[in-house]
Structures are given as C-alpha cells and as structure tokens.
Amino acid sequence: MRRILLSCTLLALLALPAAASAGASEQAKPGYLVVRKAAGDGGVNGVPVATLIIQGFVLGRVSQPARVDVVQLPSAAGQGAPQVRGADVSTKAIKWHGFAGKKYIGSNFRFRAMGGSYRVVVRGSGIYLFAGGQCQHVKCHVKLQGSSHYPRHDGEFSVNGGRFRSLPERPLTRQIGRG
C-alpha cells in the first residue's frame, strides 16, 4: 500500500510541471521586431518608417537625420521612462490621444523605452530598431513602410524570427507575438 501511495505521489509531482506549462501556453507568446538600415520618404517630417504599439521594450539607433516620437501608454507592467543619448538631439513634449510623450529629432543618437506600454513612431533614415514584448492586455503590432523612390535600398525587417525582407513600399501591418 505504501509503495502504491509513494508511486502515485511521485507521478503527481512529475505531472505538475507539465500541467503548469500547458496553462502557460495559453498566455501570449513573446514576439520580436528587428529593423536594419531603414529609410523612408520625406525625411524627419515624412511618412513613418515604423509605428509600434508594444508592451515590452524598444531599443533604437539613428545614424542619419530622424525623428522619434515616444508616448508611454498606461499599463500594469510598470512605469518605465524613455531615455535618449546623443550629442545632436533635441527634445520636445508632445501629446497623442491625451497621453504625454516626447519627440526626439537629430542624428547619431540612441533611444530606449522599457518597462511599460509604448507607442513609438520613427521617421527618417539610418534607423535600426529592436523591439520585443509579451502582449497580453495590449495588442502589439508594427506598421512598416520603406522608400518608394529606392525600394531595394531602404532597409529590411524581420518579425517574430521570420526571414529578413525589404521594407515595403506601401504600409504593412504585422502583429508582434502570438497572443
């Protein structure tokens, strides 16, 4: 009788991690975006190269003139704050649908937004982005558009570990992660 109880107890203990992972698979899965050497039409005031809504993080680098708008959205994930580093960058306060944010304009600067939900809009050229998140309460997505003048030389992107592709001439929206 003791052996049977001991065996049942051991089987139950071994089954707990499997049951926990089955419940976790129903949660949103993390997703990622990578953009390399991106360029759009119209410079810092043109059509956005990338517009992200994400709960997680966005890391970026700008090597040529660009404009980055970062608006922090309300979230239960945390209250991070965007940061920018660079010698040639100016900052201005902005609002988007009543939410406060900042506009950064310049070249040769880095930015990051971590620990919350964000709307990030990037215009210009020489743009590199890496973003990721596990979006449960916010539907994370990205809208991408490259140059219509130089469609083969406007950078490339990858979403959720897919192969790299040239930025599209027309706006393309993709979901980040698979919730």
C-alpha beads as a LAMMPS data file, in Angstrom:
LAMMPS data file: protein, C-alpha beads

179 atoms
178 bonds

1 atom types
1 bond types

-500.0 500.0 xlo xhi
-500.0 500.0 ylo yhi
-500.0 500.0 zlo zhi

Masses

1 110.0

Atoms # bond

1 1 1 0.000 0.000 0.000
2 1 1 2.840 2.415 0.841
3 1 1 4.515 1.691 -2.485
4 1 1 1.324 2.494 -4.358
5 1 1 0.880 5.788 -2.452
6 1 1 4.534 6.675 -2.983
7 1 1 4.249 5.892 -6.712
8 1 1 1.073 7.984 -7.047
9 1 1 2.713 10.885 -5.198
10 1 1 5.792 10.767 -7.452
11 1 1 3.634 10.654 -10.586
12 1 1 1.612 13.633 -9.360
13 1 1 4.797 15.600 -8.667
14 1 1 6.111 14.807 -12.138
15 1 1 2.807 15.827 -13.746
16 1 1 2.695 19.279 -12.060
17 1 1 5.312 20.952 -14.316
18 1 1 3.589 19.589 -17.427
19 1 1 0.223 20.921 -16.250
20 1 1 1.753 24.301 -15.417
21 1 1 3.383 24.585 -18.847
22 1 1 0.100 23.656 -20.541
23 1 1 -1.601 26.547 -18.741
24 1 1 1.246 28.894 -19.649
25 1 1 0.935 28.032 -23.353
26 1 1 -2.490 29.717 -23.377
27 1 1 -0.862 33.019 -22.425
28 1 1 0.503 35.403 -25.002
29 1 1 3.821 34.393 -26.508
30 1 1 6.646 36.916 -26.806
31 1 1 7.356 38.446 -30.165
32 1 1 10.178 40.475 -31.685
33 1 1 10.861 43.022 -34.387
34 1 1 14.225 43.819 -35.961
35 1 1 14.671 46.670 -38.473
36 1 1 18.057 47.314 -40.112
37 1 1 19.250 50.290 -42.189
38 1 1 15.719 51.644 -42.615
39 1 1 14.972 54.709 -44.724
40 1 1 11.695 56.339 -45.622
41 1 1 10.498 59.104 -47.890
42 1 1 10.289 62.709 -46.720
43 1 1 12.983 62.767 -44.017
44 1 1 12.132 63.724 -40.433
45 1 1 8.674 65.025 -41.409
46 1 1 7.792 62.294 -43.901
47 1 1 5.794 59.101 -43.663
48 1 1 6.805 56.938 -40.657
49 1 1 9.210 54.107 -41.366
50 1 1 7.867 52.252 -38.318
51 1 1 4.946 52.796 -35.965
52 1 1 4.921 50.416 -32.984
53 1 1 2.394 49.737 -30.267
54 1 1 4.118 47.443 -27.784
55 1 1 4.108 46.273 -24.193
56 1 1 7.744 45.484 -23.553
57 1 1 10.753 47.315 -24.942
58 1 1 12.065 49.234 -27.940
59 1 1 15.768 49.857 -28.498
60 1 1 16.857 52.025 -31.389
61 1 1 19.760 53.767 -33.045
62 1 1 19.632 56.573 -35.574
63 1 1 22.712 57.319 -37.690
64 1 1 21.221 59.925 -40.059
65 1 1 18.623 62.674 -39.525
66 1 1 15.478 61.173 -37.998
67 1 1 12.557 61.911 -35.709
68 1 1 11.369 59.541 -32.978
69 1 1 8.069 60.088 -31.129
70 1 1 7.707 58.059 -27.911
71 1 1 4.426 58.059 -25.990
72 1 1 4.066 55.972 -22.853
73 1 1 0.670 54.277 -22.625
74 1 1 -0.953 53.165 -19.362
75 1 1 -0.058 49.605 -18.345
76 1 1 0.091 47.304 -15.367
77 1 1 3.540 46.099 -16.472
78 1 1 5.414 49.016 -14.992
79 1 1 6.268 52.640 -15.305
80 1 1 9.461 52.792 -17.308
81 1 1 10.635 56.010 -18.871
82 1 1 12.112 56.580 -22.347
83 1 1 15.782 57.532 -22.494
84 1 1 17.857 59.125 -25.248
85 1 1 21.622 59.509 -25.583
86 1 1 23.381 61.556 -28.215
87 1 1 25.119 64.854 -28.816
88 1 1 22.933 66.057 -31.680
89 1 1 19.355 65.526 -30.494
90 1 1 16.626 67.954 -29.467
91 1 1 13.588 67.096 -27.330
92 1 1 10.056 68.464 -27.362
93 1 1 6.943 67.449 -25.384
94 1 1 4.050 66.013 -27.436
95 1 1 0.572 64.570 -26.849
96 1 1 -1.119 61.659 -28.613
97 1 1 -4.788 60.985 -27.795
98 1 1 -4.306 62.693 -24.434
99 1 1 -1.174 60.724 -23.485
100 1 1 2.064 62.617 -22.845
101 1 1 5.213 61.827 -24.758
102 1 1 8.386 63.252 -26.249
103 1 1 9.617 63.973 -29.749
104 1 1 13.351 63.497 -30.409
105 1 1 14.891 64.997 -33.553
106 1 1 18.517 64.677 -34.608
107 1 1 21.131 62.246 -35.870
108 1 1 23.634 59.888 -34.268
109 1 1 21.562 59.110 -31.188
110 1 1 20.262 56.058 -29.370
111 1 1 16.936 55.658 -27.615
112 1 1 15.167 53.107 -25.498
113 1 1 11.739 52.640 -23.979
114 1 1 11.496 49.793 -21.491
115 1 1 9.193 48.567 -18.772
116 1 1 5.738 49.522 -19.969
117 1 1 3.479 50.023 -22.957
118 1 1 4.541 52.452 -25.664
119 1 1 3.634 53.957 -28.995
120 1 1 6.827 54.667 -30.922
121 1 1 6.851 56.394 -34.334
122 1 1 10.137 56.643 -36.275
123 1 1 10.696 58.805 -39.384
124 1 1 13.845 59.458 -41.405
125 1 1 16.750 57.231 -42.425
126 1 1 19.653 55.314 -40.939
127 1 1 17.277 53.649 -38.479
128 1 1 17.929 50.446 -36.542
129 1 1 15.263 49.032 -34.204
130 1 1 14.927 46.039 -31.913
131 1 1 11.627 45.607 -30.093
132 1 1 10.052 42.808 -28.142
133 1 1 7.224 42.084 -25.835
134 1 1 4.736 39.655 -24.402
135 1 1 1.481 41.368 -25.123
136 1 1 -1.439 40.228 -23.032
137 1 1 -3.541 43.349 -22.451
138 1 1 -2.297 45.409 -25.396
139 1 1 -2.336 44.096 -28.953
140 1 1 1.251 44.624 -30.036
141 1 1 1.761 45.434 -33.678
142 1 1 4.020 47.304 -36.047
143 1 1 3.242 49.261 -39.210
144 1 1 6.211 49.460 -41.588
145 1 1 6.855 51.435 -44.770
146 1 1 10.073 51.982 -46.672
147 1 1 11.012 54.269 -49.520
148 1 1 9.015 54.387 -52.735
149 1 1 11.972 56.064 -54.504
150 1 1 14.603 53.443 -53.530
151 1 1 12.606 50.277 -52.780
152 1 1 15.578 47.884 -52.869
153 1 1 17.848 50.095 -50.752
154 1 1 15.553 51.169 -47.935
155 1 1 16.443 48.593 -45.291
156 1 1 14.992 45.321 -44.118
157 1 1 12.870 43.904 -41.322
158 1 1 12.069 40.655 -39.531
159 1 1 9.024 39.960 -37.340
160 1 1 8.830 37.121 -34.790
161 1 1 12.039 35.472 -36.000
162 1 1 11.000 35.297 -39.656
163 1 1 13.400 35.850 -42.526
164 1 1 14.556 39.395 -43.320
165 1 1 12.653 41.175 -46.074
166 1 1 12.965 44.547 -47.763
167 1 1 10.787 47.254 -46.243
168 1 1 7.504 47.513 -48.158
169 1 1 6.646 50.438 -50.468
170 1 1 3.102 50.569 -49.054
171 1 1 2.176 50.394 -45.357
172 1 1 2.322 46.859 -43.963
173 1 1 0.975 45.941 -40.505
174 1 1 2.159 42.853 -38.611
175 1 1 1.367 41.554 -35.142
176 1 1 4.297 41.139 -32.776
177 1 1 3.952 37.950 -30.761
178 1 1 1.140 35.478 -30.998
179 1 1 -1.398 36.144 -28.251

Bonds

1 1 1 2
2 1 2 3
3 1 3 4
4 1 4 5
5 1 5 6
6 1 6 7
7 1 7 8
8 1 8 9
9 1 9 10
10 1 10 11
11 1 11 12
12 1 12 13
13 1 13 14
14 1 14 15
15 1 15 16
16 1 16 17
17 1 17 18
18 1 18 19
19 1 19 20
20 1 20 21
21 1 21 22
22 1 22 23
23 1 23 24
24 1 24 25
25 1 25 26
26 1 26 27
27 1 27 28
28 1 28 29
29 1 29 30
30 1 30 31
31 1 31 32
32 1 32 33
33 1 33 34
34 1 34 35
35 1 35 36
36 1 36 37
37 1 37 38
38 1 38 39
39 1 39 40
40 1 40 41
41 1 41 42
42 1 42 43
43 1 43 44
44 1 44 45
45 1 45 46
46 1 46 47
47 1 47 48
48 1 48 49
49 1 49 50
50 1 50 51
51 1 51 52
52 1 52 53
53 1 53 54
54 1 54 55
55 1 55 56
56 1 56 57
57 1 57 58
58 1 58 59
59 1 59 60
60 1 60 61
61 1 61 62
62 1 62 63
63 1 63 64
64 1 64 65
65 1 65 66
66 1 66 67
67 1 67 68
68 1 68 69
69 1 69 70
70 1 70 71
71 1 71 72
72 1 72 73
73 1 73 74
74 1 74 75
75 1 75 76
76 1 76 77
77 1 77 78
78 1 78 79
79 1 79 80
80 1 80 81
81 1 81 82
82 1 82 83
83 1 83 84
84 1 84 85
85 1 85 86
86 1 86 87
87 1 87 88
88 1 88 89
89 1 89 90
90 1 90 91
91 1 91 92
92 1 92 93
93 1 93 94
94 1 94 95
95 1 95 96
96 1 96 97
97 1 97 98
98 1 98 99
99 1 99 100
100 1 100 101
101 1 101 102
102 1 102 103
103 1 103 104
104 1 104 105
105 1 105 106
106 1 106 107
107 1 107 108
108 1 108 109
109 1 109 110
110 1 110 111
111 1 111 112
112 1 112 113
113 1 113 114
114 1 114 115
115 1 115 116
116 1 116 117
117 1 117 118
118 1 118 119
119 1 119 120
120 1 120 121
121 1 121 122
122 1 122 123
123 1 123 124
124 1 124 125
125 1 125 126
126 1 126 127
127 1 127 128
128 1 128 129
129 1 129 130
130 1 130 131
131 1 131 132
132 1 132 133
133 1 133 134
134 1 134 135
135 1 135 136
136 1 136 137
137 1 137 138
138 1 138 139
139 1 139 140
140 1 140 141
141 1 141 142
142 1 142 143
143 1 143 144
144 1 144 145
145 1 145 146
146 1 146 147
147 1 147 148
148 1 148 149
149 1 149 150
150 1 150 151
151 1 151 152
152 1 152 153
153 1 153 154
154 1 154 155
155 1 155 156
156 1 156 157
157 1 157 158
158 1 158 159
159 1 159 160
160 1 160 161
161 1 161 162
162 1 162 163
163 1 163 164
164 1 164 165
165 1 165 166
166 1 166 167
167 1 167 168
168 1 168 169
169 1 169 170
170 1 170 171
171 1 171 172
172 1 172 173
173 1 173 174
174 1 174 175
175 1 175 176
176 1 176 177
177 1 177 178
178 1 178 179
